[in-house]
Amino acid sequence: MIGEAIAECLEPTYWVHAEISSLSERGGHMYLELVESRDSAAKRASGATEFLAKMRATCWQGNKELLMSYFESETGQRLQVGMQVLVEAEVQYHAVYGLSLSIVGIDPSYTIGSMARQRQQTIAQLEADGLLDAQQLLVLPTLVRRIAVISSASAAGYGDFCHQLEHSGYHFETTLFGATMQGDGAGKSILAALDEIENQHSATGNMPFDIVVIIRGGGATTDLSCFDNYTLCAVCAQFPIPIISGIGHTRDVSILDMVAHKALKTPTAVAEWLIHRMDEQAALIDQLLTRLHRTAERQVLIRRHRIELLEQRLATCNPERIYRMGYSLLTKNGKVVRSVGDLQAGDRVTTHLADGNIESTIL
């Protein structure tokens, strides 16, 4: 009776705008819970969600593949929890399960607009909280060697990153903190990895890492929405170690890229940047060594010149040189006679010449 009344009184389909609060796939079908809320960006970021209405919805296998392919091609993302959608749906009634919606169409442009609005709200909230530039206050160590890496262990990007560092000729120490880098659980997984890194600091009293690298490579661009999440970006902005992002995308800049100390496009680009920094420091050390060697050489030359001058002065004052010039030296009892008053009749004296001595007696 209820089903018949609904069929008679309602239009064949309705356009419904709502937020996806849960999503699962079974047997080729997609099952969703759609909600309406009136939360501000700040409340949503803090988890204080207030729902005004909820409704179960299903996208049956016959429609799902076509609709999802169309949605992804237009938005660059897959349907996921937290996303705002505008769907065309039939109202259905089941005697056991009650009212539900059967999704037969979707408008990607609504979601694109909603994503843009939500992104701007998140950026505005981070700016209002003073977090957009917080990472820039941290100072990178001169030599960045100890690296905490947040990535999936099986990701191709992680393998490329490690390969480049290992063959760089420098000694980098990398520690992997495994995380899911795509899908609904990515945000929580990355936050858990950040907590683990910070706990190591608390346990030792010293920060064991110079930087944190968040990398993701080889995945689809449809899995980047978690990097626009307020909570993840706020934690990264306030993290006590500089964060370098390389999450493998070239089309857009994520909000995580905006709050990171430095953002690069890919894991490979992060590795190249780290190696380049080491190259710069190695070149600086080479320059300092060259300057040190030149300074040392100059000091040796200066000292050698001074010694040569002293030797010349000593040679000038050498008595033998004076003798060769025709001068003589008179001594009495081994002491130099400087005045006639030092002599008396009968004194024995010695006259020193270049080619010998003359013994004399004063008359």
Residue pairs with C-beta under 8 A, 6 or more apart in sequence:
2 93
2 95
3 92
3 93
3 94
3 95
6 91
6 92
6 93
10 91
12 90
13 88
13 89
13 90
13 104
13 105
14 88
14 89
14 91
15 86
15 87
15 88
15 89
15 107
16 34
16 55
16 86
16 87
16 88
16 89
16 101
17 84
17 85
17 86
17 110
18 34
18 35
18 36
18 55
18 84
18 85
18 87
19 34
19 35
19 36
19 37
19 82
19 83
19 84
19 85
20 32
20 33
20 34
20 35
20 79
20 80
20 81
20 82
20 83
20 85
21 33
21 34
21 35
21 51
21 54
21 81
21 82
22 32
22 33
22 81
23 30
23 31
23 32
23 33
23 79
23 80
23 81
23 184
24 30
24 31
25 31
27 61
28 61
28 64
29 58
29 59
29 60
29 61
29 64
30 58
30 59
30 64
30 68
30 79
30 103
31 56
31 57
31 58
32 56
32 57
32 58
32 59
32 79
32 103
33 54
33 55
33 56
33 57
34 54
34 55
34 56
34 57
34 85
34 87
34 101
35 51
35 52
35 53
35 54
35 55
36 51
36 52
36 53
36 54
37 44
37 49
37 50
37 51
37 52
38 50
38 52
39 48
39 49
39 50
41 118
41 121
41 122
41 124
41 125
41 230
42 125
43 49
43 50
44 230
45 122
45 125
45 230
45 231
45 234
55 99
55 100
55 101
56 97
56 99
56 100
56 101
57 87
57 89
57 100
57 101
57 102
57 103
58 100
58 101
58 102
58 103
59 67
59 68
59 102
59 103
60 102
63 103
63 104
67 103
67 105
67 106
68 78
68 79
70 106
70 108
71 78
71 79
71 106
71 108
71 111
72 78
72 222
74 108
74 109
74 112
75 108
75 111
75 112
75 115
76 221
76 222
76 251
77 83
77 115
77 222
77 223
77 224
77 225
78 222
78 223
79 85
80 183
80 184
80 225
81 184
83 111
83 114
83 115
83 225
84 110
84 111
84 114
84 115
84 118
85 106
85 110
85 111
85 114
86 106
86 107
86 110
86 111
87 101
87 103
87 105
87 106
87 107
88 103
88 104
88 105
88 106
88 107
89 101
89 102
89 103
89 104
89 105
90 101
90 102
90 104
91 99
91 101
92 99
92 100
92 101
92 102
93 99
93 100
94 100
115 225
118 228
119 228
119 255
122 228
122 229
122 230
122 233
122 255
123 132
123 255
123 258
125 230
126 132
126 230
126 233
126 234
126 237
126 255
126 258
126 259
129 234
131 233
131 234
131 237
131 238
131 259
132 237
132 258
132 259
134 237
134 238
134 259
135 236
135 237
135 239
135 242
135 243
135 259
135 260
135 261
136 261
138 240
138 241
138 242
138 261
139 242
140 210
140 211
140 242
140 261
141 210
142 281
143 210
143 278
143 281
144 210
144 211
144 274
144 277
144 278
145 170
145 171
145 172
145 173
145 210
146 173
146 175
146 208
146 209
146 210
146 211
147 165
147 172
147 173
147 174
147 175
147 209
147 210
147 211
147 212
147 213
147 274
148 175
148 177
148 197
148 209
148 211
148 212
148 213
148 241
149 158
149 161
149 174
149 175
149 176
149 177
149 212
149 213
149 215
150 177
150 179
150 190
150 193
150 194
150 197
150 212
150 213
150 214
150 215
151 157
151 158
151 161
151 176
151 178
151 179
151 181
151 213
151 214
151 215
151 216
151 267
152 158
152 178
152 179
152 180
152 181
152 216
153 176
153 178
155 181
155 215
155 216
155 217
155 218
155 219
155 267
156 217
156 218
157 215
157 216
157 217
157 218
157 246
157 248
157 266
157 267
157 268
158 176
158 215
158 217
158 267
160 217
160 267
160 268
160 271
161 213
161 215
161 217
161 246
161 267
161 268
161 270
161 271
162 174
164 268
164 271
164 272
164 275
165 172
165 174
165 271
165 274
165 275
166 172
168 271
168 275
168 278
170 275
170 278
172 274
175 209
177 193
177 196
177 197
178 193
179 186
179 189
179 190
179 192
179 193
180 186
180 189
180 190
181 189
181 190
181 216
181 219
181 223
181 247
182 216
182 219
182 220
182 223
182 226
183 223
186 223
186 226
187 226
187 229
187 231
187 232
190 214
190 226
190 232
191 231
191 232
191 235
194 212
194 235
194 236
194 239
197 209
197 212
197 241
198 239
198 240
200 208
200 209
201 207
201 208
201 240
207 240
207 241
209 241
210 241
210 242
211 241
211 242
211 243
211 244
211 261
212 239
212 241
212 242
212 243
212 244
213 243
213 244
213 245
213 246
213 270
214 236
214 243
214 244
214 245
214 246
214 247
214 256
214 260
215 245
215 246
215 247
215 248
215 266
215 267
215 270
216 246
216 247
216 248
216 267
217 246
217 248
217 266
217 267
217 268
218 248
219 248
221 249
221 251
224 247
224 249
224 252
224 254
226 232
227 233
227 245
227 247
227 254
227 255
227 256
227 257
228 254
228 255
228 256
229 255
232 256
233 255
233 256
233 258
233 259
234 259
236 243
236 256
236 259
236 260
237 259
242 261
242 262
243 260
243 261
244 260
244 261
244 262
244 263
244 264
244 270
244 273
245 254
245 256
245 257
245 260
245 262
245 263
245 264
246 263
246 264
246 265
246 266
246 267
246 268
246 269
246 270
247 254
247 256
247 257
248 265
248 266
248 267
249 265
250 265
250 266
253 263
256 263
257 263
262 273
264 270
264 273
315 321
319 329
319 352
320 354
322 329
323 329
323 352
323 353
323 354
324 354
328 351
328 352
328 353
329 336
329 351
329 352
330 336
330 337
330 349
330 350
330 351
330 352
331 337
331 349
331 350
331 352
332 342
332 343
332 347
332 348
332 349
332 350
333 348
337 343
337 349
343 349
343 362
344 362
345 362
345 363
346 361
346 362
347 361
347 362
348 359
348 360
348 361
348 362
349 359
349 360
349 361
349 362
350 357
350 358
350 359
350 360
351 357
351 358
351 360
